[in-house]
Amino acid sequence: MARSCVFRIGLRVCVFTIFSISLSVFLLWSSLLKYELLRTGALTEGSLAARLYETIPFDVRQNVYVFNITNRKEFLSGAKPRFEQLGPYTFNLTLRKEMSWAADGSLSYKERRIFMFKPELSTGQLSDRVYTVDPVYTVALSVIDTLPAYLQAFLRLFIKSRSILFERTVDEILYSGYSDPLANIAHLFKKDLPVIDGKIGYLRALNNSDDGSMTVYSGDANTLRQRNEVFRWMGQDYIPHYAEPCNKLYGENGELFPAFDLSAPPAEIHVFQPMFCRPWTLHFNGSSRPYGVVLAKFNTRDDIFSPTGDAEFDRCLQPRGWPRGVFDISDCQHGFPALISLPHFLRAEECLEDVEGLEPDPSLHDFEMEIYALLGIPVRPAIRAQINVRIQRKFSPESPALVYPILWQEIVLAEQDSEYLSSIIYYALSVPSVLLCVILFIISSASLLFLIIDIRSSMRKRHGAEDDERPIWSSADILENDTTEPAPQQNPDDLRDTS
């Protein structure tokens, strides 16, 4: 009997322990998973996350669309320019980082970009011919006032002898570039102009190059919530192209973000790419579920590439006062008179009114990120921007300036890679988490049910044992329950009569 009691008590303790552990893990699983992902997702030396960050193991693509003007003569006579869009011309983008770690755990890297044309993925060939603005013409206009007087007179004659528009192949205006004597002359006096090996092209300076040293927080134990946040660029903790208060350096490079909880997402994220000159803000805009995985969506609002409303800030950031939706990047592009906007002048209505043939569509032209929150990985990134130049139809100060669209590009993951990445997340994290929670719920429920049944059974047995030890009818019960009427007593006189 004693052994049986000891066994039963031990069994209850074991079952209660199982119940407590399974219930605790079930209730705390989400927090435990988040902490473990934060810990293992740090960009520390030798970690899996750092190796994946070093060379992006997915098919990253650049799609380039070029604007071809179709009414050249009318435009030069004062009409609105009318455009047709050519492309996409698709390039495979390889990103490789040279990385090193400091004693404080921060990570520094230089990321080299290599673009390779993929004709099988493109609509058109690099040999396609396009009419667009001559970049040498615009560069010459931007530097002419900085040259000695005798060179100014010579260049003015040279510029007047050529048109602002020219015809080149797509390859020449993108990465291969073309030779131009005027570009070489301008380069002699302005060494930082993007003239490479005697050639100039709108994207020529981007290929097989890097943006200088970037230093980010690794996301170790001290910087869990700041992983991949840039805090130093080219050895400086500010943006060198601007004065205070416009030179603050912050944001991530767009490849990785700090992990967050989808139930309480950040209201905004910030992306810093040197080609955009400064950090830009994307705002939380709900969630999506493209491949069975819930992603947090971030995209632009009307504040993108626009004045902030702070007079002091706008004065140092955009002193030339361009329209809303475009941003002057000449300060960080070697003085090249370029402006960026969203493709097709999305959110830049004033510029859109000056051209024909552009049709902005947020689903095609917005700058957006769809991020898996627990990992901070952009599963469906779409870094989109349009390159424009400020021009004058005629070489005259009285000629009004125009924001002229040249091309736009988007950096995206190949659709099959986005789907593959989603499936990895789904089967490696989502499905096991759901199954584990179901199993833990079943175990804790079964344990609790066992304890309830066992305790009730013991209580019934105890009551049964007490009833067995008690007599069925006690003398008190007999006396209390005796309902037999007593026999009537006979009178003695009656007994005499009978005798």
C-alpha positions as CSV (number, residue, x, y, z in Angstrom):
1,M,0.0,0.0,0.0
2,A,2.8,2.4,0.9
3,R,4.7,1.6,-2.3
4,S,1.6,2.3,-4.3
5,C,1.1,5.7,-2.7
6,V,4.8,6.6,-3.3
7,F,4.5,5.5,-6.9
8,R,1.4,7.5,-7.4
9,I,2.9,10.7,-5.9
10,G,6.0,10.3,-8.0
11,L,3.9,9.9,-11.1
12,R,1.9,13.0,-10.3
13,V,5.1,15.0,-9.8
14,C,6.5,13.8,-13.1
15,V,3.3,14.6,-15.0
16,F,3.0,18.0,-13.3
17,T,6.6,18.8,-14.3
18,I,5.9,17.9,-17.9
19,F,2.8,20.0,-17.8
20,S,4.7,23.0,-16.3
21,I,7.6,22.8,-18.8
22,S,5.4,22.3,-21.9
23,L,3.0,25.1,-20.9
24,S,5.9,27.4,-20.2
25,V,7.6,26.7,-23.5
26,F,4.2,27.0,-25.3
27,L,3.6,30.4,-23.8
28,L,7.2,31.7,-24.1
29,W,8.0,30.1,-27.5
30,S,7.6,33.3,-29.5
31,S,9.9,35.2,-27.2
32,L,12.5,32.4,-27.1
33,L,12.4,32.2,-30.9
34,K,12.9,35.9,-31.3
35,Y,15.8,36.0,-28.9
36,E,17.5,33.1,-30.6
37,L,17.1,34.6,-34.0
38,L,18.5,37.9,-32.8
39,R,21.4,36.1,-31.3
40,T,22.3,33.9,-34.3
41,G,21.5,36.7,-36.8
42,A,24.3,38.9,-35.5
43,L,26.9,39.8,-38.1
44,T,29.7,38.6,-35.9
45,E,33.0,37.3,-37.2
46,G,32.6,33.7,-38.5
47,S,28.8,33.5,-38.1
48,L,26.5,32.1,-40.7
49,A,24.8,35.5,-41.0
50,A,28.1,37.2,-41.7
51,R,29.0,34.6,-44.4
52,L,25.6,35.2,-46.1
53,Y,26.0,38.9,-45.8
54,E,29.5,38.8,-47.4
55,T,28.2,37.5,-50.7
56,I,24.4,37.7,-51.3
57,P,23.5,34.1,-52.3
58,F,20.5,35.1,-54.4
59,D,19.9,36.3,-57.9
60,V,19.9,40.1,-57.6
61,R,18.8,41.9,-60.7
62,Q,19.0,45.4,-62.0
63,N,16.3,46.3,-64.5
64,V,17.0,49.5,-66.5
65,Y,14.4,51.4,-68.5
66,V,15.5,54.1,-70.9
67,F,13.4,57.1,-72.1
68,N,13.6,57.8,-75.8
69,I,12.3,61.2,-76.9
70,T,10.0,60.9,-80.0
71,N,9.5,64.6,-80.8
72,R,13.0,66.1,-81.0
73,K,12.3,69.0,-83.3
74,E,9.2,70.1,-81.6
75,F,10.9,69.9,-78.2
76,L,13.8,72.1,-79.3
77,S,11.2,74.6,-80.6
78,G,9.5,74.8,-77.2
79,A,7.0,71.9,-77.1
80,K,6.8,69.4,-74.2
81,P,9.1,66.4,-74.6
82,R,7.2,63.2,-75.4
83,F,8.8,59.9,-74.4
84,E,8.6,56.2,-75.0
85,Q,10.0,53.7,-72.6
86,L,12.5,51.1,-73.8
87,G,13.4,48.0,-71.8
88,P,13.8,46.5,-69.4
89,Y,17.5,45.9,-70.0
90,T,18.3,43.3,-67.3
91,F,21.6,42.9,-65.5
92,N,22.7,40.4,-63.0
93,L,24.1,42.2,-60.0
94,T,26.9,40.5,-58.0
95,L,27.6,42.0,-54.6
96,R,30.8,41.1,-52.7
97,K,32.0,42.6,-49.5
98,E,35.5,42.9,-48.0
99,M,34.8,42.8,-44.3
100,S,36.7,43.4,-41.1
101,W,35.7,43.6,-37.4
102,A,36.9,46.1,-34.9
103,A,37.5,45.5,-31.2
104,D,34.1,47.0,-30.3
105,G,32.3,44.4,-32.5
106,S,31.4,46.8,-35.3
107,L,31.7,45.7,-38.9
108,S,33.4,47.6,-41.7
109,Y,33.2,46.7,-45.3
110,K,33.6,47.7,-48.9
111,E,31.0,46.3,-51.3
112,R,32.0,45.8,-54.9
113,R,29.3,45.8,-57.5
114,I,29.6,44.0,-60.8
115,F,26.8,44.2,-63.5
116,M,26.5,41.6,-66.2
117,F,24.0,42.0,-69.0
118,K,21.4,39.2,-69.4
119,P,20.0,39.4,-72.9
120,E,17.7,36.4,-72.3
121,L,15.9,38.3,-69.6
122,S,15.8,41.6,-71.4
123,T,13.3,43.2,-73.7
124,G,15.7,44.7,-76.3
125,Q,19.4,44.7,-76.9
126,L,22.2,47.0,-75.7
127,S,22.7,47.9,-79.4
128,D,19.2,49.6,-79.4
129,R,19.6,53.3,-80.3
130,V,18.0,56.0,-78.2
131,Y,17.7,59.8,-78.5
132,T,18.4,61.5,-75.1
133,V,20.2,64.3,-73.5
134,D,24.0,64.5,-74.1
135,P,25.6,64.2,-70.6
136,V,28.7,65.9,-71.8
137,Y,26.6,69.0,-72.8
138,T,25.1,69.1,-69.3
139,V,28.5,68.6,-67.6
140,A,30.0,71.4,-69.6
141,L,27.2,73.7,-68.6
142,S,27.7,72.9,-65.0
143,V,31.5,73.5,-64.9
144,I,31.9,76.3,-67.5
145,D,31.5,79.1,-64.9
146,T,34.3,77.6,-62.8
147,L,36.9,77.8,-65.6
148,P,39.3,80.6,-66.5
149,A,37.8,83.3,-68.8
150,Y,39.7,82.3,-72.0
151,L,38.5,78.7,-71.6
152,Q,34.9,79.8,-71.0
153,A,34.9,81.6,-74.3
154,F,36.3,78.5,-76.1
155,L,33.8,76.2,-74.4
156,R,30.8,78.4,-75.1
157,L,31.6,78.3,-78.8
158,F,32.1,74.5,-78.6
159,I,28.8,74.0,-76.8
160,K,26.8,76.2,-79.2
161,S,28.1,74.1,-82.1
162,R,26.3,71.0,-80.8
163,S,22.8,70.0,-79.8
164,I,21.6,69.2,-76.3
165,L,20.1,65.9,-77.7
166,F,22.1,63.1,-79.3
167,E,21.7,59.5,-80.5
168,R,23.6,56.7,-78.9
169,T,23.2,53.0,-78.2
170,V,21.8,51.9,-74.8
171,D,25.2,50.3,-74.0
172,E,27.0,53.6,-74.6
173,I,24.7,55.7,-72.4
174,L,24.8,53.1,-69.6
175,Y,28.0,51.2,-68.7
176,S,30.3,51.1,-71.7
177,G,30.3,54.9,-72.2
178,Y,31.6,56.7,-75.2
179,S,34.5,59.0,-76.0
180,D,34.1,62.7,-76.3
181,P,36.8,65.4,-76.6
182,L,34.7,67.9,-74.7
183,A,34.5,65.4,-71.8
184,N,38.2,65.0,-71.7
185,I,38.8,68.7,-71.7
186,A,36.3,69.2,-68.8
187,H,38.0,66.4,-66.9
188,L,41.3,68.2,-67.1
189,F,39.9,71.0,-65.0
190,K,37.5,69.0,-62.8
191,K,39.2,65.7,-61.9
192,D,36.3,64.2,-60.1
193,L,34.0,64.2,-63.1
194,P,32.9,60.6,-64.0
195,V,35.1,60.3,-67.0
196,I,36.7,56.8,-66.9
197,D,39.4,55.8,-69.4
198,G,38.4,58.7,-71.6
199,K,34.7,57.7,-71.7
200,I,31.5,58.9,-70.0
201,G,28.2,57.2,-69.5
202,Y,25.3,57.7,-67.1
203,L,26.0,54.5,-65.1
204,R,29.6,54.0,-66.1
205,A,31.0,54.9,-62.7
206,L,28.9,52.3,-61.0
207,N,30.2,49.1,-62.6
208,N,33.0,47.2,-60.9
209,S,33.2,49.8,-58.2
210,D,32.4,50.5,-54.5
211,D,31.0,53.4,-52.5
212,G,33.9,53.5,-50.0
213,S,34.2,52.0,-46.6
214,M,30.9,51.6,-44.6
215,T,30.9,50.8,-40.9
216,V,27.8,49.2,-39.3
217,Y,26.7,47.8,-36.0
218,S,27.0,44.0,-36.1
219,G,24.0,43.3,-34.0
220,D,25.9,41.6,-31.2
221,A,24.8,41.5,-27.6
222,N,25.3,45.3,-27.2
223,T,23.7,46.3,-30.5
224,L,20.9,43.7,-31.0
225,R,18.4,46.3,-32.2
226,Q,20.9,48.2,-34.4
227,R,22.1,45.4,-36.7
228,N,23.4,46.7,-40.1
229,E,22.8,50.4,-39.1
230,V,25.4,52.6,-40.8
231,F,27.2,54.9,-38.4
232,R,30.4,55.7,-40.4
233,W,31.0,56.2,-44.1
234,M,34.5,56.7,-45.5
235,G,35.8,57.1,-42.0
236,Q,33.4,59.9,-41.0
237,D,30.3,59.8,-38.8
238,Y,28.5,62.3,-41.0
239,I,27.7,62.8,-44.7
240,P,30.5,65.0,-46.0
241,H,28.5,66.6,-48.8
242,Y,26.3,68.7,-46.5
243,A,26.6,71.0,-43.6
244,E,24.7,70.6,-40.3
245,P,22.0,69.8,-39.7
246,C,21.7,68.0,-43.0
247,N,24.7,65.7,-42.6
248,K,23.3,63.2,-40.2
249,L,24.2,59.6,-41.1
250,Y,21.8,56.8,-40.2
251,G,19.8,54.0,-41.7
252,E,20.6,50.6,-43.2
253,N,22.0,49.7,-46.7
254,G,18.8,48.0,-47.8
255,E,20.2,44.5,-47.7
256,L,19.3,43.7,-44.1
257,F,17.4,45.4,-41.2
258,P,17.1,44.9,-37.5
259,A,14.6,42.1,-36.6
260,F,11.3,43.3,-35.2
261,D,7.9,42.0,-34.0
262,L,5.3,42.0,-36.7
263,S,2.6,42.7,-34.1
264,A,4.4,45.9,-33.2
265,P,6.3,47.0,-36.3
266,P,8.4,50.2,-36.6
267,A,6.4,53.1,-38.1
268,E,9.3,53.7,-40.5
269,I,12.7,52.4,-41.7
270,H,15.5,54.3,-43.2
271,V,17.7,53.3,-46.2
272,F,21.1,54.9,-46.9
273,Q,22.6,54.3,-50.3
274,P,25.5,56.7,-51.2
275,M,24.2,57.1,-54.7
276,F,21.0,58.7,-53.1
277,C,23.3,61.1,-51.2
278,R,21.4,60.8,-47.9
279,P,19.1,58.5,-45.9
280,W,15.5,58.2,-47.1
281,T,12.5,57.1,-45.2
282,L,10.0,54.2,-45.9
283,H,6.8,54.0,-44.0
284,F,5.0,50.9,-42.7
285,N,2.0,50.1,-44.9
286,G,0.5,46.9,-43.6
287,S,1.4,43.3,-44.4
288,S,1.4,40.9,-47.4
289,R,1.4,37.1,-47.7
290,P,2.8,36.4,-51.2
291,Y,4.2,32.9,-50.6
292,G,2.5,31.7,-47.4
293,V,4.8,33.9,-45.3
294,V,3.6,37.1,-43.7
295,L,5.8,40.1,-44.7
296,A,5.8,43.7,-43.4
297,K,5.4,46.2,-46.2
298,F,7.2,49.5,-46.2
299,N,7.0,52.1,-49.0
300,T,7.3,55.8,-49.7
301,R,5.0,58.7,-49.0
302,D,4.9,62.3,-50.4
303,D,7.9,63.2,-48.2
304,I,10.3,61.2,-50.4
305,F,12.8,63.4,-52.3
306,S,10.9,66.5,-51.1
307,P,11.4,69.5,-48.8
308,T,10.9,68.8,-45.2
309,G,9.2,72.0,-44.2
310,D,12.1,72.9,-41.9
311,A,13.6,76.1,-43.5
312,E,17.1,75.6,-42.0
313,F,17.2,72.0,-43.0
314,D,15.9,72.5,-46.6
315,R,18.2,75.5,-47.1
316,C,21.4,73.4,-46.6
317,L,20.0,70.2,-48.2
318,Q,18.3,71.5,-51.3
319,P,19.4,75.2,-51.8
320,R,18.3,75.3,-55.4
321,G,14.7,74.7,-54.5
322,W,13.6,72.0,-57.0
323,P,10.0,70.9,-57.1
324,R,8.5,68.4,-54.7
325,G,9.4,64.8,-55.5
326,V,12.9,65.4,-57.0
327,F,16.2,65.7,-55.2
328,D,19.4,67.3,-56.4
329,I,22.3,64.8,-56.1
330,S,24.9,66.8,-57.9
331,D,26.8,67.4,-54.6
332,C,27.5,63.7,-54.1
333,Q,27.9,62.9,-57.9
334,H,31.0,64.9,-58.7
335,G,29.0,68.0,-59.7
336,F,27.1,66.2,-62.4
337,P,23.8,68.0,-62.7
338,A,21.6,65.1,-61.8
339,L,18.3,64.8,-59.9
340,I,16.6,61.7,-58.6
341,S,12.9,61.0,-58.3
342,L,10.7,58.0,-58.3
343,P,10.1,56.4,-61.7
344,H,7.7,58.2,-64.0
345,F,7.7,61.2,-61.6
346,L,5.6,59.3,-59.1
347,R,4.9,61.8,-56.3
348,A,6.4,64.6,-58.4
349,E,3.3,66.0,-60.1
350,E,4.8,69.4,-61.0
351,C,7.5,67.7,-63.1
352,L,5.0,65.3,-64.6
353,E,3.1,68.2,-66.0
354,D,6.1,69.3,-68.1
355,V,6.4,66.0,-70.0
356,E,4.2,63.6,-72.0
357,G,4.3,59.8,-72.1
358,L,5.0,59.0,-68.5
359,E,2.4,57.1,-66.5
360,P,3.2,56.7,-62.8
361,D,1.8,53.6,-61.1
362,P,2.7,52.9,-57.4
363,S,2.6,49.1,-58.0
364,L,5.3,49.4,-60.7
365,H,7.2,52.5,-59.7
366,D,7.3,52.9,-55.9
367,F,10.4,52.3,-53.8
368,E,9.3,49.6,-51.4
369,M,10.5,46.7,-49.1
370,E,8.6,43.6,-48.0
371,I,10.5,42.3,-45.0
372,Y,10.3,39.1,-42.9
373,A,10.1,40.6,-39.5
374,L,11.8,38.0,-37.3
375,L,14.9,37.9,-39.5
376,G,14.9,41.5,-40.9
377,I,15.4,40.1,-44.4
378,P,13.9,41.9,-47.4
379,V,12.2,39.0,-49.2
380,R,10.7,41.2,-51.9
381,P,12.9,44.4,-52.2
382,A,12.3,46.9,-54.9
383,I,14.8,49.8,-54.8
384,R,13.5,52.1,-57.5
385,A,14.8,55.5,-58.6
386,Q,14.9,57.6,-61.7
387,I,17.8,59.6,-63.0
388,N,17.0,63.0,-64.4
389,V,19.1,66.0,-65.5
390,R,18.3,69.7,-65.3
391,I,18.6,71.2,-68.7
392,Q,17.9,74.3,-70.8
393,R,16.6,73.8,-74.3
394,K,18.9,76.6,-75.5
395,F,22.3,77.7,-74.3
396,S,21.0,80.9,-72.7
397,P,20.5,82.0,-69.1
398,E,17.0,83.1,-70.0
399,S,16.0,79.6,-71.2
400,P,13.8,78.0,-68.5
401,A,15.2,74.9,-66.7
402,L,13.5,71.6,-67.2
403,V,13.8,68.3,-65.2
404,Y,14.4,65.8,-68.1
405,P,14.0,62.1,-67.4
406,I,16.9,59.9,-68.7
407,L,16.3,56.4,-67.3
408,W,15.0,54.6,-64.2
409,Q,16.2,51.4,-62.6
410,E,15.0,48.9,-60.0
411,I,17.1,46.5,-57.9
412,V,15.0,43.4,-57.2
413,L,15.4,39.7,-56.3
414,A,14.5,37.3,-59.0
415,E,10.9,36.2,-58.5
416,Q,11.9,32.5,-58.2
417,D,14.5,33.5,-55.5
418,S,11.9,35.5,-53.5
419,E,9.7,32.4,-53.6
420,Y,12.6,30.1,-52.7
421,L,13.6,32.3,-49.8
422,S,10.0,32.4,-48.6
423,S,9.8,28.6,-48.8
424,I,13.0,28.3,-46.7
425,I,11.5,30.6,-44.0
426,Y,8.2,28.8,-44.2
427,Y,9.5,25.2,-43.8
428,A,12.5,26.1,-41.5
429,L,10.7,28.5,-39.1
430,S,6.9,28.8,-39.6
431,V,5.9,25.1,-40.0
432,P,8.2,23.8,-37.2
433,S,7.0,26.6,-34.9
434,V,3.4,25.8,-35.5
435,L,4.0,22.0,-35.1
436,L,5.9,22.5,-32.0
437,C,3.2,24.7,-30.5
438,V,0.6,22.2,-31.4
439,I,2.6,19.3,-29.8
440,L,3.3,21.4,-26.7
441,F,-0.4,22.3,-26.4
442,I,-1.4,18.6,-26.7
443,I,1.2,17.5,-24.2
444,S,0.2,20.2,-21.7
445,S,-3.5,19.5,-22.2
446,A,-3.0,15.7,-21.8
447,S,-0.9,16.2,-18.7
448,L,-3.5,18.5,-17.2
449,L,-6.3,16.1,-18.0
450,F,-4.3,13.2,-16.5
451,L,-3.8,15.1,-13.3
452,I,-7.5,16.1,-13.1
453,I,-8.6,12.5,-13.7
454,D,-6.1,11.1,-11.2
455,I,-6.9,13.5,-8.5
456,R,-10.7,12.9,-8.9
457,S,-10.1,9.2,-8.9
458,S,-8.1,9.4,-5.7
459,M,-10.8,11.6,-4.0
460,R,-13.5,9.0,-4.9
461,K,-11.4,6.2,-3.5
462,R,-10.8,8.1,-0.3
463,H,-14.6,8.7,0.1
464,G,-15.2,5.0,-0.6
465,A,-12.7,3.9,2.0
466,E,-14.3,6.1,4.6
467,D,-17.7,4.6,3.9
468,D,-16.3,1.0,4.2
469,E,-14.9,1.7,7.7
470,R,-18.2,3.0,9.0
471,P,-21.0,0.4,10.2
472,I,-24.0,0.3,7.9
473,W,-26.5,0.7,10.8
474,S,-25.3,2.0,14.2
475,S,-27.4,1.6,17.4
476,A,-28.2,5.3,17.2
477,D,-29.4,4.9,13.6
478,I,-31.7,1.9,14.7
479,L,-33.2,3.8,17.5
480,E,-33.6,6.9,15.3
481,N,-35.2,5.0,12.5
482,D,-37.4,2.4,14.5
483,T,-41.0,3.1,13.5
484,T,-42.7,0.0,15.2
485,E,-45.6,1.0,17.5
486,P,-45.2,-0.3,21.1
487,A,-47.7,-3.0,22.1
488,P,-50.7,-1.6,24.2
489,Q,-50.6,-2.4,27.8
490,Q,-53.6,-4.4,29.2
491,N,-55.6,-3.3,32.3
492,P,-55.2,-5.7,35.3
493,D,-59.0,-5.7,35.9
494,D,-59.5,-7.1,32.4
495,L,-57.1,-9.9,33.2
496,R,-59.2,-10.8,36.3
497,D,-62.4,-10.8,34.3
498,T,-60.9,-13.2,31.9
499,S,-59.9,-15.6,34.6
